[in-house]
Amino acid sequence: MKSRRISRTRRRATIFGAATASVIAGVAMLPNWSAGAAVTDDPTVDAKTKATFQRLADAVFTDRTEALVGGGRKDRNKPRTDGFSGDVRLSSGTARSQDSALSKLDRRRGELAKLGEKYSKGNTSVTLGATNVKGRTAKAVVTETTTLTYQKVRGSEPGTTGFQVRHELTFTADRRGDWQLTGIRPADEDNLAVNETATPAPVPAPTATPSAPASPSASASATPSASASATASGSVKASTTTPAAPKASTSYPGPANPKDFTASGLDYKAMADYAKRYWSDYNPAYPNFNGAGAGGDCTNFVSQALKEGGWKHVPGYVYDYTRWFGNAEIQSHSFIGVNEWSWFAQNSKRTTSLANVYQMDVGDVLQVDFDRDGSKDHTMIVTSRSKGVPYLTYHSTNTYSRSVSSIIASYPNASYYAYRT
């Protein structure tokens, strides 16, 4: 996924004028600072302060996890963030945003319960990474790791679901040198975690376009060439096309459409095992497209899993959507791009569209268009299924065994596209 990074301007008022007007200016322009009061020098961030940054971040995200697990607001314990009121605490604006997020997660928990999904417990841990201080602003990157245990409502749910995501936190020092948490934003592309309440931004198309075809060897791990013969099962179309995939219904339960796991000759268990193995520990044999505006690693990851299960390279030019290949050195746009993968999947006849997302089974692929503008934004692969509910694993945000019900509850207004592989 790609997230537009919206810069936030920190406005600072300047007090000027004669001494007789300074009190009025101070009150009007700096409501949180006492007029004429001394302001400390730019504060430093020592090891103790960093540790408090980490504990406050842990409290923020643990409170969000508990909103998904526990009862309503009245049934939960006092928010952990309420325990921070001294040198490091939430700003009033962040406190309001956090309260709004908890309310939204309360509602999401109720929506999931209606769909037959509950969590019996959750565990969140936060580690603090780099912290950069400039003047009275400190920016810290933290990594949140959360695990949710499925309550056995259906009886055969996976044991747990979980995710790992990085956040960038902004702390601003007040006149006394106390730090207030004033901003929380994704540190990578976008946050697609179950406890996130913001709507993702659209993803861009791949930007790297080599001027020459790949030059390749025939092995599955080598770079494919433009002249190599296609090894995929089924023929590809002669010319590049960009077909529109039909949208899938999200109504539950979906009409019966059992998957024949033997017809294609593919190893669907190998696809699922690969995704479960590398959901957070990335395979070094492939590039990582997270961060730096690369657009996210979701489709690259799904392509790797499909390749592990038997999808063969179709060598050619990287921007030819009837071609599909990827390794450490080079990847076709259809290997790493959301829409480009859909075009190849349809052009090659390797997939068929499903009418309902709940018809998906192991090895099938789900794509989402969050803003319904006709351009798909995210790709996931099914790694298990329980009594009519598929569970998905994906990158950007690194997540395993998340139910399609949870995805729909988080993004009820999105468009969904389900592919049988």
C-alpha positions as CSV (number, residue, x, y, z in Angstrom):
1,M,0.0,0.0,0.0
2,K,1.0,3.5,-0.6
3,S,0.2,6.3,1.9
4,R,0.3,9.9,1.0
5,R,2.5,11.6,3.6
6,I,0.8,14.8,4.6
7,S,3.3,17.2,6.2
8,R,2.1,18.9,9.3
9,T,3.2,22.5,9.8
10,R,3.9,23.5,13.3
11,R,2.9,27.1,13.7
12,R,4.6,29.2,16.3
13,A,3.3,32.6,17.3
14,T,5.8,35.4,17.8
15,I,5.2,37.9,20.6
16,F,6.1,41.4,19.7
17,G,5.2,44.9,20.6
18,A,5.9,47.1,23.5
19,A,6.1,45.9,27.1
20,T,2.7,47.3,27.8
21,A,1.1,45.1,25.1
22,S,3.1,41.9,25.8
23,V,0.5,40.5,28.3
24,I,-2.3,40.9,25.8
25,A,-0.3,39.4,22.9
26,G,0.8,36.5,25.1
27,V,-2.7,35.6,26.2
28,A,-4.2,35.9,22.7
29,M,-1.5,34.1,20.8
30,L,-0.2,31.5,23.2
31,P,-3.3,30.3,25.2
32,N,-1.4,27.3,26.7
33,W,1.6,29.4,27.9
34,S,1.3,31.9,30.7
35,A,2.0,35.4,29.5
36,G,5.5,36.5,30.4
37,A,6.4,33.2,32.0
38,A,9.9,31.9,31.5
39,V,10.4,29.2,28.8
40,T,12.9,26.5,29.3
41,D,15.7,25.9,26.8
42,D,15.1,23.3,24.1
43,P,14.8,20.1,26.2
44,T,16.9,17.0,25.6
45,V,15.7,13.4,25.3
46,D,17.6,11.1,27.6
47,A,17.3,7.4,28.1
48,K,14.7,7.8,30.8
49,T,12.5,10.0,28.5
50,K,12.9,7.6,25.7
51,A,11.7,4.8,28.0
52,T,8.6,6.9,28.9
53,F,8.0,7.5,25.2
54,Q,7.9,3.7,24.7
55,R,5.6,3.1,27.6
56,L,3.1,5.8,26.5
57,A,3.1,4.3,23.0
58,D,2.6,0.8,24.4
59,A,-0.4,2.2,26.4
60,V,-1.9,3.8,23.3
61,F,-1.9,0.7,21.2
62,T,-2.7,-1.7,24.1
63,D,-5.8,0.4,24.8
64,R,-6.8,0.0,21.1
65,T,-6.3,-3.8,21.3
66,E,-8.4,-4.1,24.4
67,A,-11.2,-2.2,22.7
68,L,-11.4,-5.1,20.3
69,V,-11.2,-7.8,23.0
70,G,-13.2,-6.6,26.0
71,G,-16.7,-5.4,26.4
72,G,-18.0,-1.9,25.9
73,R,-16.4,1.2,27.2
74,K,-18.1,0.8,30.6
75,D,-16.8,-2.7,31.0
76,R,-13.1,-2.0,30.2
77,N,-10.5,-1.0,32.7
78,K,-9.4,2.6,32.9
79,P,-7.4,3.5,29.8
80,R,-3.7,3.0,30.3
81,T,-3.0,6.4,28.8
82,D,-4.7,8.0,31.8
83,G,-1.7,7.1,33.9
84,F,0.5,9.6,32.0
85,S,0.2,13.1,33.3
86,G,3.7,14.4,34.0
87,D,6.8,14.8,31.9
88,V,5.4,12.7,29.1
89,R,1.7,12.6,28.3
90,L,-1.0,12.8,25.5
91,S,-1.8,16.3,24.2
92,S,-5.4,17.2,24.4
93,G,-5.9,16.8,20.7
94,T,-4.3,13.3,20.7
95,A,-6.4,12.4,23.7
96,R,-9.5,13.3,21.7
97,S,-8.3,11.3,18.7
98,Q,-7.5,8.3,20.9
99,D,-11.0,8.5,22.5
100,S,-12.6,8.6,19.0
101,A,-10.5,5.6,17.9
102,L,-11.5,3.5,20.9
103,S,-15.2,4.3,20.2
104,K,-14.8,3.2,16.6
105,L,-13.1,0.0,17.7
106,D,-15.9,-0.7,20.1
107,R,-18.3,-0.5,17.2
108,R,-16.0,-2.7,15.1
109,R,-15.9,-5.3,17.8
110,G,-19.8,-5.3,17.8
111,E,-19.9,-5.7,14.0
112,L,-17.5,-8.6,14.1
113,A,-19.6,-10.3,16.8
114,K,-22.6,-10.1,14.5
115,L,-20.5,-11.9,11.9
116,G,-19.5,-14.6,14.4
117,E,-16.0,-13.4,15.3
118,K,-14.7,-12.6,18.7
119,Y,-11.3,-12.4,20.4
120,S,-10.8,-14.0,23.8
121,K,-7.6,-12.1,24.6
122,G,-5.0,-9.8,23.0
123,N,-1.4,-9.0,23.6
124,T,0.4,-5.8,22.3
125,S,4.1,-4.9,22.7
126,V,5.9,-1.9,21.5
127,T,9.6,-1.4,20.9
128,L,11.2,2.1,20.4
129,G,13.5,2.6,17.4
130,A,15.2,5.7,16.2
131,T,14.4,9.0,18.0
132,N,15.3,12.3,16.4
133,V,15.1,15.6,18.3
134,K,15.0,19.0,16.6
135,G,14.4,21.9,18.9
136,R,11.2,21.3,20.8
137,T,10.0,18.4,18.6
138,A,11.0,14.8,18.9
139,K,10.0,12.1,16.3
140,A,10.2,8.5,17.4
141,V,9.5,5.3,15.3
142,V,8.0,2.5,17.3
143,T,7.1,-1.1,16.2
144,E,3.9,-2.5,17.4
145,T,3.4,-6.3,17.5
146,T,-0.1,-7.4,18.4
147,T,-1.5,-10.9,18.7
148,L,-5.3,-11.6,19.1
149,T,-6.6,-15.0,20.2
150,Y,-9.7,-16.1,18.4
151,Q,-12.6,-17.1,20.6
152,K,-13.9,-20.5,19.3
153,V,-17.3,-19.3,18.1
154,R,-17.3,-21.5,14.9
155,G,-15.1,-24.1,16.5
156,S,-12.4,-24.3,13.9
157,E,-10.9,-20.8,13.7
158,P,-7.2,-20.4,13.5
159,G,-5.6,-20.1,17.0
160,T,-4.5,-16.5,16.6
161,T,-4.2,-13.6,14.2
162,G,-1.6,-11.0,14.5
163,F,0.2,-8.1,12.8
164,Q,3.3,-6.0,13.1
165,V,3.4,-2.3,12.1
166,R,5.6,0.7,12.6
167,H,4.3,4.1,13.7
168,E,5.9,7.5,13.7
169,L,5.2,9.4,16.9
170,T,5.6,13.2,17.2
171,F,6.3,14.6,20.7
172,T,6.2,18.4,21.3
173,A,7.7,20.0,24.3
174,D,5.7,22.7,26.2
175,R,7.1,25.8,27.8
176,R,8.1,23.7,30.9
177,G,10.0,21.2,28.8
178,D,7.4,18.5,29.3
179,W,6.7,16.3,26.3
180,Q,3.2,15.8,24.8
181,L,2.4,13.2,22.2
182,T,0.9,15.3,19.4
183,G,0.9,13.0,16.4
184,I,0.6,9.4,15.4
185,R,1.0,8.3,11.7
186,P,2.2,5.2,9.8
187,A,5.9,5.0,9.5
188,D,5.7,3.0,6.3
189,E,3.1,3.0,3.5
190,D,-0.2,2.5,5.2
191,N,-1.6,0.9,8.3
192,L,-4.0,-2.0,7.6
193,A,-4.0,-3.4,11.1
194,V,-7.2,-4.5,12.6
195,N,-6.9,-1.9,15.4
196,E,-6.4,1.0,12.9
197,T,-9.4,3.3,12.2
198,A,-8.1,5.5,9.4
199,T,-8.9,4.9,5.7
200,P,-5.9,3.9,3.6
201,A,-4.8,6.1,0.7
202,P,-4.7,4.8,-2.9
203,V,-1.6,2.9,-4.1
204,P,0.4,4.1,-7.2
205,A,1.4,2.0,-10.1
206,P,4.9,0.5,-10.2
207,T,7.4,3.2,-11.3
208,A,10.4,1.3,-12.4
209,T,10.3,0.5,-16.1
210,P,13.5,-0.9,-17.7
211,S,14.1,0.0,-21.3
212,A,15.0,-3.5,-22.3
213,P,13.5,-6.9,-21.8
214,A,14.8,-9.1,-19.0
215,S,17.6,-11.4,-20.0
216,P,17.2,-14.7,-18.4
217,S,17.8,-18.3,-17.7
218,A,15.3,-21.0,-17.6
219,S,15.5,-21.8,-13.9
220,A,12.7,-20.6,-11.7
221,S,15.1,-18.6,-9.6
222,A,16.8,-16.9,-12.5
223,T,15.8,-13.8,-14.4
224,P,13.4,-14.6,-17.3
225,S,14.2,-13.5,-20.9
226,A,12.0,-11.9,-23.5
227,S,12.7,-14.7,-25.9
228,A,12.1,-17.6,-23.5
229,S,9.0,-19.7,-24.1
230,A,6.1,-19.4,-21.7
231,T,6.0,-22.2,-19.2
232,A,2.7,-21.3,-17.6
233,S,-0.2,-23.7,-17.7
234,G,-2.6,-22.3,-20.3
235,S,-1.8,-19.8,-23.0
236,V,-1.5,-16.1,-22.7
237,K,-3.1,-13.5,-25.0
238,A,-1.0,-12.1,-27.8
239,S,-1.4,-8.5,-26.8
240,T,-1.3,-6.6,-23.5
241,T,-4.8,-5.9,-22.2
242,T,-6.2,-4.4,-19.0
243,P,-9.5,-6.2,-18.4
244,A,-11.8,-5.0,-15.6
245,A,-12.4,-7.6,-12.9
246,P,-16.0,-8.0,-11.6
247,K,-16.6,-7.0,-8.1
248,A,-17.4,-9.6,-5.5
249,S,-20.3,-9.5,-3.0
250,T,-19.5,-9.3,0.7
251,S,-22.8,-10.7,1.9
252,Y,-22.5,-13.6,4.4
253,P,-22.8,-16.5,3.9
254,G,-21.7,-16.8,0.3
255,P,-23.3,-19.2,-2.2
256,A,-21.7,-22.6,-2.3
257,N,-18.7,-22.8,-4.7
258,P,-16.3,-25.5,-3.5
259,K,-12.8,-25.4,-4.8
260,D,-11.2,-28.3,-6.6
261,F,-7.8,-28.6,-5.2
262,T,-6.6,-31.2,-7.7
263,A,-7.7,-29.8,-11.0
264,S,-4.9,-27.2,-11.5
265,G,-1.9,-29.2,-10.3
266,L,-0.9,-26.4,-8.0
267,D,0.2,-26.9,-4.5
268,Y,-2.1,-24.7,-2.4
269,K,-0.7,-25.8,0.9
270,A,2.7,-24.7,-0.2
271,M,1.3,-21.2,-1.0
272,A,-0.3,-21.0,2.5
273,D,2.8,-22.3,4.2
274,Y,5.0,-19.8,2.4
275,A,2.8,-16.9,3.4
276,K,2.7,-18.0,7.0
277,R,6.4,-18.4,7.1
278,Y,7.3,-15.0,5.6
279,W,4.4,-12.8,6.8
280,S,6.8,-10.8,9.0
281,D,10.3,-12.3,8.3
282,Y,10.7,-11.3,4.7
283,N,12.4,-13.7,2.2
284,P,15.8,-12.2,1.3
285,A,15.6,-13.8,-2.1
286,Y,13.2,-11.0,-3.1
287,P,13.3,-7.2,-2.8
288,N,11.1,-5.4,-0.2
289,F,8.9,-2.7,-1.6
290,N,7.9,-1.2,1.7
291,G,8.8,2.4,2.4
292,A,10.5,5.1,0.4
293,G,7.4,5.6,-1.7
294,A,7.8,2.2,-3.3
295,G,4.0,1.5,-3.0
296,G,4.1,-1.4,-0.6
297,D,5.0,-5.1,-0.7
298,C,1.5,-6.7,-0.7
299,T,1.4,-7.9,-4.3
300,N,5.0,-8.8,-4.5
301,F,4.4,-11.1,-1.4
302,V,1.3,-12.7,-2.9
303,S,3.2,-13.4,-6.1
304,Q,6.0,-15.1,-4.2
305,A,3.5,-17.4,-2.5
306,L,1.8,-18.2,-5.8
307,K,5.2,-19.0,-7.4
308,E,6.0,-21.2,-4.4
309,G,2.8,-23.2,-5.1
310,G,3.5,-23.7,-8.8
311,W,2.8,-20.5,-10.8
312,K,5.5,-20.4,-13.5
313,H,7.3,-17.5,-15.0
314,V,6.0,-16.0,-18.2
315,P,9.1,-14.1,-19.4
316,G,9.0,-10.9,-21.3
317,Y,9.0,-7.1,-20.9
318,V,8.3,-5.9,-17.4
319,Y,5.4,-3.7,-18.5
320,D,3.7,-6.4,-20.6
321,Y,0.7,-7.4,-18.5
322,T,0.5,-10.8,-20.2
323,R,3.9,-11.6,-18.7
324,W,4.7,-12.4,-15.1
325,F,8.1,-13.0,-13.4
326,G,10.1,-12.0,-10.4
327,N,13.2,-12.7,-8.4
328,A,16.0,-10.7,-6.7
329,E,17.1,-8.8,-9.7
330,I,14.0,-8.0,-11.7
331,Q,10.2,-8.2,-11.4
332,S,7.5,-7.6,-14.0
333,H,4.9,-5.0,-13.1
334,S,2.4,-7.8,-12.9
335,F,4.5,-9.5,-10.2
336,I,4.5,-6.4,-7.9
337,G,1.6,-4.1,-8.9
338,V,-1.9,-4.5,-7.6
339,N,-3.8,-3.7,-10.8
340,E,-1.1,-5.1,-13.0
341,W,-1.4,-8.5,-11.2
342,S,-5.1,-8.5,-11.8
343,W,-4.6,-7.8,-15.5
344,F,-2.1,-10.7,-15.9
345,A,-4.3,-13.1,-13.8
346,Q,-7.2,-12.5,-16.2
347,N,-5.2,-12.3,-19.4
348,S,-3.4,-15.6,-18.6
349,K,-6.6,-17.4,-17.5
350,R,-4.9,-18.5,-14.3
351,T,-7.7,-17.2,-12.2
352,T,-11.5,-17.0,-12.4
353,S,-13.5,-14.3,-10.6
354,L,-15.7,-15.3,-7.6
355,A,-19.1,-13.8,-7.1
356,N,-18.7,-13.6,-3.3
357,V,-15.6,-13.1,-1.1
358,Y,-16.8,-15.9,1.3
359,Q,-16.4,-18.4,-1.6
360,M,-12.6,-18.0,-1.4
361,D,-10.4,-20.9,-0.2
362,V,-6.7,-21.6,0.4
363,G,-4.5,-20.1,-2.3
364,D,-7.2,-17.7,-3.6
365,V,-6.5,-14.0,-3.8
366,L,-8.5,-11.0,-2.6
367,Q,-7.9,-7.4,-3.8
368,V,-9.5,-4.2,-2.4
369,D,-10.2,-0.8,-3.8
370,F,-10.5,1.3,-0.7
371,D,-11.8,4.5,-2.2
372,R,-13.9,2.8,-5.0
373,D,-12.2,4.8,-7.8
374,G,-11.8,1.8,-10.0
375,S,-8.1,1.3,-9.2
376,K,-7.3,-1.5,-6.8
377,D,-5.1,-0.8,-3.8
378,H,-4.2,-3.9,-1.9
379,T,-3.6,-7.7,-2.4
380,M,-4.0,-10.6,0.1
381,I,-3.9,-14.4,-0.1
382,V,-6.1,-16.9,1.7
383,T,-4.1,-19.1,4.0
384,S,-7.0,-21.0,5.8
385,R,-10.7,-21.3,5.8
386,S,-13.1,-22.2,8.7
387,K,-16.8,-22.9,8.2
388,G,-17.3,-20.6,5.3
389,V,-14.9,-17.8,6.4
390,P,-11.6,-17.3,4.6
391,Y,-8.5,-16.0,6.6
392,L,-6.0,-13.9,4.8
393,T,-2.3,-13.2,5.2
394,Y,-0.5,-10.2,3.7
395,H,2.2,-7.6,3.7
396,S,1.7,-3.9,4.2
397,T,0.8,-4.2,7.1
398,N,2.5,-7.5,8.0
399,T,-0.5,-9.6,9.0
400,Y,-1.4,-13.3,9.3
401,S,-4.7,-15.2,9.5
402,R,-7.0,-12.2,9.5
403,S,-10.6,-13.0,8.6
404,V,-12.3,-11.6,5.6
405,S,-15.1,-10.6,8.0
406,S,-12.6,-8.4,9.8
407,I,-11.4,-6.8,6.6
408,I,-15.0,-5.9,5.6
409,A,-15.8,-4.6,9.1
410,S,-12.8,-2.3,8.9
411,Y,-13.6,-1.1,5.3
412,P,-17.3,-1.6,4.7
413,N,-17.5,0.9,1.8
414,A,-14.6,-0.5,-0.2
415,S,-14.9,-2.6,-3.4
416,Y,-13.7,-6.2,-3.3
417,Y,-12.4,-8.5,-6.0
418,A,-12.0,-12.2,-5.3
419,Y,-9.9,-14.5,-7.6
420,R,-9.9,-18.3,-7.6
421,T,-6.4,-19.6,-8.5
